[in-house]
């Protein structure tokens, strides 16, 4: 994946996704309009997400609450559980 590689989500929950390998950063735009940036995401996880048949299921199982994230446009920042 190159810098800010767009990932075609094909998901009812996730509208867009981009990965920046140099920063290990995954940027997710949800259909709700909320956008979160996840940090410390390994390339293998971003690749798994890009290749997953169900992006929403992969997100819930492998990304959500596992990596530090912040909401873009919001002031909240969460740490991994």
C-alpha positions as CSV (number, residue, x, y, z in Angstrom):
1,X,0.0,0.0,0.0
2,X,1.3,3.5,-0.8
3,X,0.8,6.6,1.2
4,X,-2.8,7.3,1.9
5,X,-4.0,4.3,-0.1
6,X,-7.7,4.5,-0.5
7,X,-9.5,1.3,0.5
8,X,-12.8,0.6,-1.3
9,X,-15.0,-0.3,1.7
10,X,-18.1,-1.7,0.0
11,X,-19.8,-1.6,3.4
12,X,-23.1,-0.5,4.8
13,X,-21.3,1.0,7.8
14,X,-18.0,2.3,6.4
15,X,-18.1,4.9,3.6
16,X,-14.4,5.4,3.1
17,X,-11.0,4.2,4.4
18,X,-7.4,5.3,3.9
19,X,-4.1,4.0,5.2
20,X,-0.8,5.8,5.7
21,X,1.9,3.1,6.2
22,X,4.7,5.5,7.2
23,X,2.6,6.6,10.2
24,X,0.7,3.3,10.7
25,X,-2.5,5.3,10.6
26,X,-5.9,4.1,9.4
27,X,-8.5,6.8,8.7
28,X,-12.1,5.6,8.6
29,X,-15.2,7.5,7.5
30,X,-18.5,6.0,8.6
31,X,-21.8,6.3,6.9
32,X,-23.0,8.2,9.9
33,X,-20.6,11.0,8.8
34,X,-18.2,10.4,11.8
35,X,-14.6,10.0,11.0
36,X,-11.9,8.4,13.2
37,X,-8.2,8.1,12.8
38,X,-6.6,5.0,14.3
39,X,-2.9,5.0,15.1
40,X,-0.3,2.2,15.6
41,X,-2.2,0.1,13.0
42,X,0.1,-2.5,11.5
43,X,0.2,-2.9,7.7
44,X,-1.1,-6.5,8.1
45,X,-4.2,-5.3,9.9
46,X,-4.9,-2.6,7.3
47,X,-4.3,-5.1,4.5
48,X,-6.7,-7.6,6.3
49,X,-9.3,-4.8,6.5
50,X,-8.9,-4.0,2.8
51,X,-9.3,-7.6,1.8
52,X,-12.1,-8.5,4.2
53,X,-15.4,-9.6,2.7
54,X,-17.2,-7.8,5.5
55,X,-15.4,-4.5,6.5
56,X,-17.8,-3.9,9.4
57,X,-17.2,-7.4,10.9
58,X,-13.4,-7.0,10.5
59,X,-13.5,-3.6,12.0
60,X,-15.4,-4.8,15.1
61,X,-13.2,-7.8,15.5
62,X,-9.8,-6.5,14.7
63,X,-9.7,-2.7,15.0
64,X,-12.4,-1.3,17.3
65,X,-11.1,-0.8,20.9
66,X,-7.7,-2.3,19.9
67,X,-5.8,0.8,18.7
68,X,-5.6,4.4,19.9
69,X,-8.0,6.6,18.0
70,X,-9.4,10.1,17.8
71,X,-12.4,11.5,16.2
72,X,-11.7,14.0,13.4
73,X,-13.8,17.1,14.0
74,X,-14.4,16.0,17.5
75,X,-12.4,16.6,20.7
76,X,-12.6,13.1,22.0
77,X,-9.6,10.7,22.0
78,X,-9.8,7.1,23.1
79,X,-7.1,4.7,24.0
80,X,-7.0,1.0,23.2
81,X,-8.8,-1.1,25.8
